[in-house]
């Protein structure tokens, strides 16, 4: 395996996944991410590669044939198929939706293929991470579930243990559903409590086959310190015990305090700390085989481009100084494309410290209660002690 090569999969056509004006999942967020990464020289540190759309057979690793045909009909006509979740407020029907969605899945498959074959140690598709799509329905801005397709593809190629870690503010329900009864796949999702946020699933008691579905449901208002405490209390011990052959991570940045659709309070600096922790865990537990996708994120200028530029830089092995100024050319592009004023640096000026859970469990603390609920539900399956 080539642990030195980092591949970023990109095609300008990935921005064609577009639900129309006013929809929160605006493709400009990905355009501005790649522009910022390029201006800062981040893309000079990686190998760039294109991609082809996923084939019907590849999509059928996760999705029903009837559903794929329904997406194709919507793609050809632009008319809704409500029985399949296409034509809703969350997932408006648009002409070309099949091609756009299949290309995103193809990009994540290209990343998975590069890592599995050893062409690259790490590989990234920031346009991917559409984790809500179900076998026979679009959901939550997601038409085809590219992380699930990539995992299923890896299993078909002979992988016996794949770990999926999802740090999006929303529960990774579609990926969990696909592999809920498959002990070869460990899915871990850290998200805002389903009591206060879509999709209403992701409780700790949803533990799947042999404790391989893991859910950390965090209270609204949780910030850097609490989130990182929860992450480190759950994710590293489970990855070490599971020892995956490949790690796939989804990096929705809608956990940020400025995100308009959710209620966690992370900073860019806290999110960057999570990227670094997952990078370290990929090397420690999965021999460096790391597939990375984007995900949610709806603050299109101040959050997504900066967060995912940090993500690509971390994956490349050349993390950026948070105090780095944003380039003037990028600021001009932001104004031209959005009419907004761009942020001046790559930091929110936070110092994301946390107290490790080994310091003791506080039953009066809502974050500690969330941590303990997950550890009690999951750790015994893996021979681990739930207590700190």
C-alpha atoms as one frame of an Amber mdcrd trajectory, in Angstrom:
protein
   0.000   0.000   0.000   1.272   3.468  -0.887   0.955   5.361   2.367   2.603
   8.422   0.861   0.029   9.147  -1.855  -3.084  11.122  -0.994  -5.725  11.321
  -3.701  -8.417  13.983  -4.005 -11.194  12.952  -6.360 -12.706  15.902  -8.172
 -14.687  16.799 -11.271 -16.326  20.198 -11.823 -19.514  18.311 -12.721 -19.851
  17.297  -9.053 -21.427  20.727  -8.541 -24.346  19.629 -10.750 -25.959  18.015
  -7.681 -28.227  21.033  -7.307 -31.746  21.088  -5.842 -32.293  24.644  -7.012
 -32.323  28.203  -5.642 -32.983  28.513  -1.936 -32.197  24.890  -1.102 -29.786
  24.600   1.857 -27.488  22.119   0.074 -26.109  24.672  -2.367 -23.289  23.380
  -4.579 -21.417  26.678  -4.212 -20.191  25.384  -0.858 -18.144  22.688  -2.620
 -17.019  25.083  -5.348 -15.731  27.542  -2.734 -14.026  24.722  -0.811 -12.025
  23.571  -3.816 -11.206  27.154  -4.764  -9.904  27.921  -1.272  -7.886  24.713
  -1.133  -6.362  25.521  -4.505  -5.537  29.137  -3.620  -3.812  28.028  -0.411
  -1.714  25.406  -2.194  -3.409  22.499  -0.412  -4.097  20.742  -3.691  -0.401
  20.946  -4.601   0.234  18.399  -1.826  -2.109  15.748  -3.244  -2.725  13.723
  -6.373  -5.847  14.934  -8.182  -7.989  12.380 -10.013 -11.266  12.374 -11.883
 -14.130   9.909 -11.638 -16.912   8.225 -13.585 -20.553   7.870 -12.521 -21.399
   4.791 -10.500 -22.977   2.088 -12.639 -26.439   0.689 -11.961 -24.839  -2.507
 -10.639 -22.709  -0.494  -8.216 -25.703   1.538  -7.032 -27.639  -1.709  -6.602
 -25.170  -2.769  -3.901 -27.319  -0.521  -1.684 -30.366   0.652  -3.638 -33.238
  -1.338  -5.140 -33.493  -1.567  -8.915 -36.980  -0.037  -8.756 -35.619   2.979
  -6.931 -32.759   3.464  -9.397 -35.285   3.368 -12.262 -37.454   5.930 -10.449
 -34.467   8.279 -10.063 -33.778   7.865 -13.780 -37.377   8.787 -14.619 -37.138
  11.933 -12.505 -33.809  12.663 -14.151 -35.346  12.471 -17.620 -38.554  14.390
 -16.911 -37.954  16.537 -13.824 -41.289  15.272 -12.491 -41.640  14.050  -8.869
 -41.816  10.424  -7.794 -43.289  10.916  -4.305 -43.387   7.202  -3.494 -39.599
   7.278  -3.627 -39.077  10.528  -1.702 -38.309  12.495  -4.867 -40.116  15.797
  -5.218 -40.268  16.797  -1.530 -39.028  20.008   0.077 -35.901  18.169   1.198
 -35.336  16.370  -2.094 -36.858  18.403  -4.941 -37.079  16.694  -8.306 -34.710
  18.038 -10.946 -33.699  17.017 -14.434 -30.353  15.254 -14.427 -30.614  14.082
 -10.821 -29.534  10.525 -11.629 -26.379  11.606 -13.430 -25.450  14.099 -10.719
 -26.071  11.623  -7.899 -24.340   8.733  -9.646 -21.269  10.915 -10.225 -21.005
  11.730  -6.515 -21.233   8.025  -5.723 -18.687   7.302  -8.441 -16.302   9.791
  -6.854 -16.530   8.062  -3.472 -16.087   4.700  -5.180 -12.982   6.070  -6.915
 -11.633   7.060  -3.504 -12.431   3.614  -2.090 -10.851   1.874  -5.076  -7.638
   3.900  -4.742  -7.300   3.016  -1.071  -8.288  -0.653  -1.401  -5.898  -1.301
  -4.311  -3.064   0.560  -2.609  -2.816   3.296  -5.221  -3.264   5.786  -2.374
  -3.050   5.648   1.373  -5.832   8.182   1.874  -8.463   9.455  -0.577 -11.051
  12.240  -0.363 -14.357  13.156  -1.999 -15.602  16.342  -0.345 -18.746  16.299
  -2.508 -19.782  12.956  -0.987 -21.169  11.892   2.355 -24.856  11.662   1.378
 -25.611   9.406   4.335 -29.409   9.662   4.638 -30.448   7.973   1.372 -32.250
   4.677   1.983 -32.448   1.558  -0.152 -35.650   2.672  -1.883 -36.067   6.340
  -1.013 -34.334   9.696  -1.094 -34.100  11.395   2.283 -32.537  14.435   3.899
 -31.009  15.971   0.726 -29.547  12.561  -0.246 -30.494  10.568  -3.355 -27.833
   7.847  -3.532 -25.932   6.825  -0.408 -22.321   7.042  -1.568 -20.654   6.000
   1.724 -22.843   2.899   1.945 -22.150   1.992  -1.694 -18.411   2.353  -1.099
 -18.566   0.138   2.006 -20.632  -2.500   0.181 -18.126  -2.385  -2.675 -15.263
  -2.965  -0.230 -17.068  -5.954   1.270 -17.669  -7.376  -2.187 -13.937  -7.052
  -2.886 -13.099  -9.112   0.185 -12.840  -6.675   3.080 -13.861  -8.423   6.284
 -13.958  -5.402   8.642 -14.835  -1.858   7.610 -15.344   0.951  10.109 -17.459
   4.021   9.372 -17.280   7.104  11.600 -19.812   9.882  10.964 -19.309  13.278
  12.637 -22.162  15.055  10.840 -24.611  16.758  13.221 -27.362  14.463  11.856
 -27.496  10.739  12.509 -25.981   8.637   9.726 -29.196   6.671   9.436 -28.920
   5.410   5.870 -25.494   3.875   6.378 -26.550   2.359   9.697 -29.700   0.896
   8.114 -27.769  -0.773   5.287 -25.324  -2.537   7.625 -27.366  -2.820  10.824
 -27.224  -6.622  10.879 -23.780  -7.005   9.315 -21.058  -7.553  11.938 -18.386
  -6.867   9.324 -19.229  -3.152   9.446 -18.850  -0.951  12.507 -20.857   2.262
  12.133 -20.262   5.045  14.665 -22.320   8.243  14.508 -21.864  11.264  16.772
 -24.831  13.573  16.326 -27.285  15.909  17.982 -29.923  14.039  19.935 -32.741
  12.666  17.777 -35.127  14.237  20.285 -34.272  17.658  18.829 -33.091  17.017
  15.255 -33.812  15.151  12.004 -33.957  12.228  11.296 -35.229  11.228  14.738
 -33.074   8.114  14.954 -29.686   7.375  16.457 -30.453   6.480  20.067 -27.793
   4.487  21.967 -30.075   1.447  22.110 -29.858   1.038  18.321 -26.886  -1.299
  18.579 -27.197  -3.558  15.535 -25.462  -6.887  15.130 -23.079  -7.623  17.981
 -22.912  -3.969  18.997 -21.645  -2.796  15.626 -24.089   0.130  15.315 -22.886
   2.837  17.690 -24.728   6.069  18.383 -23.593   8.992  20.515 -26.623  11.306
  20.874 -25.362  14.654  22.154 -27.512  17.354  23.752 -28.290  20.559  21.872
 -25.783  23.238  22.788 -22.828  20.857  23.057 -19.590  22.657  22.143 -15.982
  21.738  21.411 -15.021  20.482  24.855 -18.041  18.249  25.346 -18.018  16.938
  21.787 -14.332  16.042  21.911 -14.783  14.430  25.340 -17.542  12.250  23.872
 -15.549  11.417  20.756 -12.493  10.283  22.692 -14.590   8.335  25.202 -16.198
   6.212  22.485 -14.444   6.207  19.110 -10.792   5.277  19.824 -11.473   2.290
  22.100 -14.009   0.820  19.674 -11.795   1.292  16.606  -8.858  -0.267  18.443
 -10.934  -3.272  19.423 -12.596  -3.690  16.008  -9.285  -3.279  14.087 -10.794
  -2.362  10.701  -9.040  -3.065   7.439 -10.360   0.241   6.127 -11.698   3.370
   7.830 -14.291   5.510   6.035 -15.231   8.813   7.662 -18.024  11.294   6.911
 -17.278  14.922   7.820 -20.468  16.924   7.767 -19.508  20.286   9.290 -23.059
  21.225  10.296 -22.068  20.709  13.932 -20.674  24.251  13.758 -22.281  26.941
  15.920 -23.154  29.010  12.835 -24.958  26.228  10.987 -28.576  27.294  10.414
 -30.118  23.803  10.534 -28.851  22.382  13.821 -28.035  23.173  17.421 -24.519
  22.051  18.314 -21.894  24.694  19.035 -18.579  23.484  17.657 -15.974  25.818
  16.211 -13.767  25.304  13.168 -10.961  24.681  15.614 -12.869  21.903  17.359
 -13.746  20.321  14.031 -10.109  20.495  12.965  -9.157  18.637  16.151 -11.582
  15.862  15.173  -9.980  15.576  11.722  -6.540  15.213  13.293  -7.800  12.568
  15.739  -9.375  10.515  12.943  -6.192  10.782  10.871  -4.194   9.388  13.765
  -6.729   6.608  14.312  -6.631   5.650  10.621  -2.928   4.957  10.957  -3.211
   3.311  14.365  -6.150   1.016  13.663  -6.537   0.624   9.873  -2.926   0.611
   8.624  -3.496   4.070   7.165  -6.299   3.024   4.805  -8.559   6.053   5.056
 -11.454   7.105   2.814 -12.859  10.573   3.527 -16.075  12.298   2.437 -17.789
  15.582   3.120 -21.427  15.634   4.201 -23.786  18.257   5.583 -22.924  21.885
   6.199 -25.182  24.818   5.385 -23.226  27.922   6.357 -21.902  28.202   2.837
 -19.168  30.829   3.209 -17.948  31.095   6.785 -17.948  27.402   7.638 -17.959
  24.799   4.857 -15.070  26.030   2.678 -12.774  26.656   5.632 -13.689  23.419
   7.430 -13.152  21.197   4.410  -9.995  22.997   3.334  -8.644  22.112   6.769
  -9.917  18.558   6.211  -8.099  18.120   2.888  -4.954  19.643   4.368  -5.083
  17.267   7.340  -5.613  14.252   5.097  -2.663  15.384   2.944  -0.380  15.351
   5.972   0.232  19.092   5.687  -2.248  20.713   8.101  -2.712  24.456   7.823
  -1.939  26.980  10.525  -5.361  28.149  11.747  -4.129  31.750  11.642  -3.545
  31.506   7.878  -5.248  34.431   6.070  -7.763  33.636   3.372  -6.392  34.691
  -0.039  -7.709  37.932  -1.597  -8.604  36.105  -4.816 -10.810  33.718  -2.864
 -12.485  36.568  -1.014 -13.291  38.168  -4.375 -14.752  34.891  -5.617 -16.941
  34.666  -2.493 -18.299  38.146  -3.123 -18.899  37.386  -6.790 -20.619  34.043
  -6.223 -22.600  34.801  -3.064 -22.588  38.563  -2.422 -21.236  37.842   1.070
 -18.097  39.020   2.833 -15.555  36.250   3.234 -13.862  35.462   6.557 -10.301
  36.762   6.856  -8.574  33.721   8.421  -8.973  29.961   8.805  -9.797  30.033
  12.510 -12.623  30.902  14.875  -9.983  31.756  17.463 -10.918  28.907  19.799
  -8.684  26.573  21.793 -10.586  23.262  21.758  -9.505  21.727  25.054 -11.405
  18.903  26.736 -11.218  16.733  29.825 -10.767  13.073  29.015 -13.546  10.780
  30.218 -10.989   8.844  32.267 -11.114  11.817  34.669 -14.436  10.441  35.912
 -18.146  10.242  35.100 -20.418  13.071  36.279 -24.049  11.856  36.261 -25.242
  15.468  36.617 -23.661  16.405  33.289 -25.817  15.876  30.185 -22.834  15.106
  27.962 -21.478  12.540  30.398 -24.912  10.935  30.546 -24.907  10.692  26.739
 -21.436   9.153  26.787 -22.364   6.629  29.446 -25.586   5.646  27.665 -23.542
   4.703  24.593 -20.789   2.948  26.499 -23.296   0.894  28.525 -25.189  -0.087
  25.366 -22.133  -0.961  23.259 -18.933  -1.611  25.195 -19.940  -5.007  26.694
 -20.401  -6.401  23.155 -16.713  -5.656  22.561 -15.379  -6.822  25.914 -14.798
  -3.247  27.056 -15.640  -1.752  30.441 -18.324   0.971  30.189 -17.002   2.707
  33.287 -14.171   5.235  32.923
